[in-house]
Amino acid sequence: MASAVKPLIVNKNAIVGSIGVIMPHYNLGELAKKIGVEEDDLSSGEYKKPISMFKKVGEKERAYLQSQLLTPTYNNFINAVATNRGISRRG
């Protein structure tokens, strides 16, 4: 939301996070085994379902999500902040 605000006004004592993109993932695999829950879905295409709540994210899927989702989303956000604030993009 702050990417479109001009001017941005905050308390100097505010604790805020840096600009970034987070994709939470919770691995519930061990819990699911204990209570008898298993994943049983159908999908078509290599990356239709790159992550599951029942296992760790694989390296191939992690690389795909980073390059195809997280980095482009981060770049879009940085560009929106720079554009909306009338500043050049750094880094």
N, CA, C and O atoms as a DFTB+ gen file, in Angstrom:
364 C
 N C O
     1  1       0.821      -1.188       0.000
     2  2       0.000       0.000       0.000
     3  2       0.862       1.248       0.000
     4  3       0.503       2.256      -0.608
     5  1       1.986       1.185       0.673
     6  2       2.839       2.367       0.772
     7  2       3.474       2.727      -0.560
     8  3       3.985       3.837      -0.709
     9  1       3.458       1.823      -1.532
    10  2       4.115       2.117      -2.804
    11  2       3.450       3.261      -3.549
    12  3       4.103       3.922      -4.357
    13  1       2.159       3.517      -3.299
    14  2       1.450       4.563      -4.026
    15  2       1.231       5.834      -3.209
    16  3       0.638       6.790      -3.709
    17  1       1.691       5.860      -1.984
    18  2       1.443       6.998      -1.101
    19  2       2.511       8.067      -1.301
    20  3       3.708       7.778      -1.279
    21  1       2.059       9.313      -1.498
    22  2       2.973      10.449      -1.598
    23  2       2.397      11.587      -0.790
    24  3       1.264      11.968      -1.087
    25  1       3.027      12.158       0.172
    26  2       4.267      11.677       0.773
    27  2       3.973      10.561       1.756
    28  3       2.863      10.441       2.274
    29  1       4.972       9.762       1.996
    30  2       4.862       8.675       2.964
    31  2       5.230       9.236       4.333
    32  3       6.341       9.731       4.526
    33  1       4.307       9.160       5.275
    34  2       4.538       9.707       6.608
    35  2       4.497       8.564       7.614
    36  3       3.514       7.826       7.696
    37  1       5.589       8.427       8.386
    38  2       5.651       7.391       9.411
    39  2       6.307       7.963      10.652
    40  3       7.041       8.950      10.591
    41  1       6.035       7.340      11.756
    42  2       6.692       7.700      12.998
    43  2       8.143       7.247      12.918
    44  3       8.413       6.130      12.477
    45  1       9.086       8.097      13.338
    46  2      10.497       7.726      13.226
    47  2      10.861       6.527      14.090
    48  3      11.921       5.931      13.896
    49  1      10.020       6.169      15.023
    50  2      10.260       4.994      15.858
    51  2       9.547       3.753      15.342
    52  3       9.598       2.703      15.982
    53  1       8.891       3.856      14.204
    54  2       8.187       2.703      13.646
    55  2       9.187       1.620      13.251
    56  3      10.269       1.916      12.743
    57  1       8.823       0.395      13.482
    58  2       9.646      -0.734      13.064
    59  2       8.945      -1.363      11.872
    60  3       7.871      -1.949      12.004
    61  1       9.567      -1.236      10.711
    62  2       8.951      -1.728       9.482
    63  2       9.918      -2.664       8.772
    64  3      11.130      -2.596       8.980
    65  1       9.387      -3.516       7.952
    66  2      10.222      -4.438       7.197
    67  2      10.766      -3.778       5.945
    68  3      10.318      -2.704       5.543
    69  1      11.729      -4.432       5.342
    70  2      12.295      -3.928       4.100
    71  2      11.383      -4.313       2.941
    72  3      10.471      -5.125       3.087
    73  1      11.649      -3.718       1.805
    74  2      10.897      -4.064       0.604
    75  2      11.263      -5.484       0.217
    76  3      12.444      -5.822       0.129
    77  1      10.277      -6.304      -0.012
    78  2      10.548      -7.676      -0.394
    79  2       9.271      -8.444      -0.651
    80  3       8.171      -7.912      -0.499
    81  1       9.418      -9.670      -1.034
    82  2       8.296     -10.556      -1.332
    83  2       8.485     -11.830      -0.532
    84  3       9.561     -12.427      -0.556
    85  1       7.453     -12.247       0.172
    86  2       7.511     -13.461       0.979
    87  2       6.427     -14.421       0.503
    88  3       5.290     -14.022       0.250
    89  1       6.789     -15.661       0.388
    90  2       5.825     -16.709       0.047
    91  2       5.867     -17.739       1.167
    92  3       6.716     -18.630       1.154
    93  1       4.966     -17.630       2.133
    94  2       5.001     -18.579       3.251
    95  2       4.715     -20.007       2.784
    96  3       3.951     -20.234       1.845
    97  1       5.338     -20.944       3.455
    98  2       5.095     -22.351       3.166
    99  2       5.231     -23.116       4.470
   100  3       6.238     -22.986       5.166
   101  1       4.247     -23.896       4.799
   102  2       4.251     -24.687       6.023
   103  2       4.276     -26.154       5.646
   104  3       3.462     -26.607       4.842
   105  1       5.209     -26.898       6.226
   106  2       5.309     -28.318       5.958
   107  2       4.580     -29.066       7.074
   108  3       5.078     -29.167       8.195
   109  1       3.405     -29.585       6.756
   110  2       2.580     -30.305       7.729
   111  2       2.651     -31.819       7.542
   112  3       1.802     -32.555       8.045
   113  1       3.664     -32.272       6.817
   114  2       3.763     -33.683       6.476
   115  2       3.783     -34.621       7.661
   116  3       3.048     -35.609       7.669
   117  1       4.607     -34.343       8.670
   118  2       4.688     -35.227       9.836
   119  2       3.382     -35.246      10.615
   120  3       2.935     -36.307      11.050
   121  1       2.768     -34.085      10.794
   122  2       1.476     -34.020      11.477
   123  2       0.420     -34.800      10.700
   124  3      -0.366     -35.546      11.285
   125  1       0.404     -34.628       9.399
   126  2      -0.574     -35.335       8.563
   127  2      -0.430     -36.845       8.702
   128  3      -1.426     -37.565       8.764
   129  1       0.814     -37.326       8.751
   130  2       1.042     -38.769       8.928
   131  2       0.474     -39.242      10.263
   132  3      -0.154     -40.298      10.337
   133  1       0.696     -38.459      11.311
   134  2       0.231     -38.846      12.646
   135  2      -1.277     -38.966      12.733
   136  3      -1.792     -39.842      13.429
   137  1      -1.999     -38.086      12.027
   138  2      -3.460     -38.104      12.141
   139  2      -4.139     -38.766      10.943
   140  3      -5.366     -38.797      10.851
   141  1      -3.327     -39.296      10.026
   142  2      -3.884     -40.065       8.916
   143  2      -4.436     -39.248       7.767
   144  3      -5.402     -39.653       7.121
   145  1      -3.835     -38.108       7.508
   146  2      -4.252     -37.277       6.376
   147  2      -3.203     -37.390       5.279
   148  3      -2.006     -37.256       5.532
   149  1      -3.659     -37.634       4.076
   150  2      -2.718     -37.667       2.962
   151  2      -3.237     -36.820       1.813
   152  3      -4.440     -36.622       1.647
   153  1      -2.312     -36.339       1.046
   154  2      -2.652     -35.507      -0.112
   155  2      -2.943     -36.421      -1.294
   156  3      -2.203     -37.372      -1.549
   157  1      -4.003     -36.136      -1.999
   158  2      -4.382     -36.954      -3.144
   159  2      -5.039     -36.049      -4.172
   160  3      -6.265     -35.966      -4.251
   161  1      -4.219     -35.380      -4.951
   162  2      -4.779     -34.464      -5.946
   163  2      -4.337     -34.864      -7.346
   164  3      -3.460     -35.709      -7.522
   165  1      -4.948     -34.255      -8.311
   166  2      -4.617     -34.487      -9.709
   167  2      -4.241     -33.150     -10.327
   168  3      -4.853     -32.122     -10.035
   169  1      -3.237     -33.178     -11.176
   170  2      -2.860     -31.950     -11.870
   171  2      -2.252     -32.316     -13.211
   172  3      -1.850     -33.456     -13.445
   173  1      -2.197     -31.334     -14.073
   174  2      -1.627     -31.523     -15.392
   175  2      -0.631     -30.412     -15.644
   176  3      -0.954     -29.239     -15.455
   177  1       0.540     -30.748     -16.056
   178  2       1.572     -29.753     -16.306
   179  2       2.634     -29.803     -15.223
   180  3       2.337     -30.037     -14.052
   181  1       3.876     -29.580     -15.629
   182  2       5.007     -29.754     -14.725
   183  2       4.927     -28.883     -13.482
   184  3       5.243     -29.345     -12.385
   185  1       4.512     -27.639     -13.631
   186  2       4.491     -26.729     -12.483
   187  2       3.084     -26.291     -12.084
   188  3       2.904     -25.190     -11.564
   189  1       2.099     -27.132     -12.319
   190  2       0.739     -26.801     -11.887
   191  2       0.659     -26.699     -10.383
   192  3      -0.105     -25.897      -9.845
   193  1       1.441     -27.506      -9.708
   194  2       1.434     -27.506      -8.255
   195  2       2.884     -27.625      -7.773
   196  3       3.340     -28.712      -7.420
   197  1       3.601     -26.497      -7.761
   198  2       5.021     -26.574      -7.427
   199  2       5.317     -26.795      -5.950
   200  3       6.431     -27.186      -5.602
   201  1       4.344     -26.553      -5.071
   202  2       4.572     -26.804      -3.652
   203  2       3.381     -27.525      -3.043
   204  3       2.266     -27.505      -3.566
   205  1       3.665     -28.162      -1.915
   206  2       2.648     -28.899      -1.177
   207  2       2.824     -28.615       0.301
   208  3       3.948     -28.420       0.763
   209  1       1.743     -28.587       1.041
   210  2       1.825     -28.404       2.488
   211  2       2.272     -29.677       3.194
   212  3       2.440     -29.684       4.414
   213  1       2.464     -30.752       2.439
   214  2       2.789     -32.034       3.036
   215  2       4.238     -32.466       2.816
   216  3       4.610     -33.574       3.202
   217  1       5.061     -31.615       2.206
   218  2       6.470     -31.956       2.013
   219  2       7.286     -30.686       1.812
   220  3       6.742     -29.610       1.564
   221  1       8.602     -30.836       1.924
   222  2       9.496     -29.715       1.694
   223  2       9.493     -29.355       0.215
   224  3       9.219     -30.194      -0.644
   225  1       9.800     -28.102      -0.064
   226  2       9.890     -27.651      -1.453
   227  2      11.196     -28.172      -2.040
   228  3      12.263     -27.994      -1.453
   229  1      11.109     -28.814      -3.197
   230  2      12.299     -29.340      -3.871
   231  2      13.130     -28.216      -4.473
   232  3      12.627     -27.113      -4.686
   233  1      14.391     -28.491      -4.746
   234  2      15.283     -27.472      -5.302
   235  2      14.820     -26.977      -6.668
   236  3      14.890     -25.780      -6.947
   237  1      14.347     -27.886      -7.522
   238  2      13.867     -27.504      -8.852
   239  2      12.647     -26.596      -8.739
   240  3      12.550     -25.594      -9.447
   241  1      11.722     -26.943      -7.858
   242  2      10.512     -26.141      -7.651
   243  2      10.858     -24.801      -6.996
   244  3      10.284     -23.767      -7.339
   245  1      11.792     -24.829      -6.061
   246  2      12.232     -23.600      -5.399
   247  2      12.824     -22.623      -6.421
   248  3      12.508     -21.434      -6.408
   249  1      13.682     -23.136      -7.299
   250  2      14.299     -22.293      -8.336
   251  2      13.224     -21.725      -9.279
   252  3      13.272     -20.552      -9.652
   253  1      12.273     -22.557      -9.649
   254  2      11.183     -22.107     -10.523
   255  2      10.366     -20.996      -9.863
   256  3      10.113     -19.961     -10.479
   257  1       9.961     -21.205      -8.630
   258  2       9.156     -20.194      -7.929
   259  2       9.937     -18.900      -7.745
   260  3       9.376     -17.812      -7.878
   261  1      11.222     -19.012      -7.441
   262  2      12.043     -17.817      -7.272
   263  2      12.132     -17.033      -8.574
   264  3      11.941     -15.816      -8.582
   265  1      12.422     -17.728      -9.683
   266  2      12.635     -17.030     -10.956
   267  2      11.339     -16.606     -11.646
   268  3      11.310     -15.583     -12.330
   269  1      10.282     -17.371     -11.475
   270  2       9.050     -17.098     -12.213
   271  2       7.966     -16.381     -11.409
   272  3       7.013     -15.859     -11.988
   273  1       8.099     -16.350     -10.089
   274  2       7.061     -15.729      -9.264
   275  2       7.632     -14.655      -8.337
   276  3       7.237     -13.491      -8.410
   277  1       8.554     -15.048      -7.473
   278  2       9.025     -14.117      -6.449
   279  2       9.840     -12.951      -7.022
   280  3       9.566     -11.794      -6.703
   281  1      10.830     -13.244      -7.857
   282  2      11.655     -12.166      -8.416
   283  2      10.841     -11.229      -9.304
   284  3      10.984     -10.015      -9.161
   285  1       9.991     -11.723     -10.219
   286  2       9.170     -10.797     -10.997
   287  2       8.221      -9.961     -10.120
   288  3       8.018      -8.776     -10.385
   289  1       7.650     -10.568      -9.092
   290  2       6.768      -9.824      -8.196
   291  2       7.541      -8.745      -7.459
   292  3       7.063      -7.618      -7.325
   293  1       8.724      -9.078      -6.983
   294  2       9.589      -8.109      -6.311
   295  2       9.925      -6.952      -7.250
   296  3       9.829      -5.789      -6.861
   297  1      10.318      -7.267      -8.483
   298  2      10.655      -6.221      -9.457
   299  2       9.461      -5.333      -9.771
   300  3       9.612      -4.118      -9.895
   301  1       8.269      -5.924      -9.902
   302  2       7.062      -5.124     -10.134
   303  2       6.823      -4.167      -8.977
   304  3       6.468      -3.009      -9.193
   305  1       7.014      -4.639      -7.762
   306  2       6.801      -3.811      -6.582
   307  2       7.808      -2.663      -6.527
   308  3       7.428      -1.516      -6.292
   309  1       9.082      -2.967      -6.741
   310  2      10.121      -1.935      -6.735
   311  2       9.832      -0.883      -7.808
   312  3       9.962       0.315      -7.559
   313  1       9.444      -1.328      -8.985
   314  2       9.116      -0.385     -10.061
   315  2       7.914       0.480      -9.697
   316  3       7.905       1.677      -9.986
   317  1       6.901      -0.111      -9.066
   318  2       5.722       0.664      -8.654
   319  2       6.099       1.705      -7.609
   320  3       5.628       2.840      -7.671
   321  1       6.938       1.334      -6.655
   322  2       7.376       2.291      -5.630
   323  2       8.121       3.447      -6.295
   324  3       7.825       4.611      -6.026
   325  1       9.078       3.135      -7.157
   326  2       9.866       4.175      -7.821
   327  2       8.982       5.079      -8.675
   328  3       9.119       6.301      -8.634
   329  1       8.086       4.487      -9.440
   330  2       7.198       5.272     -10.301
   331  2       6.272       6.162      -9.490
   332  3       6.147       7.353      -9.775
   333  1       5.624       5.595      -8.484
   334  2       4.662       6.352      -7.687
   335  2       5.309       7.439      -6.830
   336  3       4.654       8.414      -6.463
   337  1       6.570       7.274      -6.518
   338  2       7.264       8.295      -5.724
   339  2       8.104       9.232      -6.588
   340  3       8.722      10.168      -6.080
   341  1       8.123       8.978      -7.884
   342  2       8.864       9.842      -8.805
   343  2      10.364       9.776      -8.580
   344  3      11.057      10.786      -8.700
   345  1      10.869       8.591      -8.253
   346  2      12.301       8.427      -8.044
   347  2      12.832       7.351      -8.959
   348  3      12.072       6.550      -9.502
   349  1      14.152       7.335      -9.130
   350  2      14.734       6.294      -9.982
   351  2      14.927       5.026      -9.162
   352  3      15.079       5.066      -7.941
   353  1      14.916       3.933      -9.849
   354  2      15.108       2.635      -9.184
   355  2      16.598       2.443      -8.940
   356  3      17.418       2.636      -9.838
   357  1      16.932       2.063      -7.720
   358  2      18.326       1.773      -7.376
   359  2      18.549       0.277      -7.402
   360  3      17.630      -0.511      -7.180
   361  1      19.794      -0.102      -7.678
   362  2      20.189      -1.515      -7.593
   363  2      19.542      -2.310      -8.585
   364  3      19.765      -3.519      -8.648
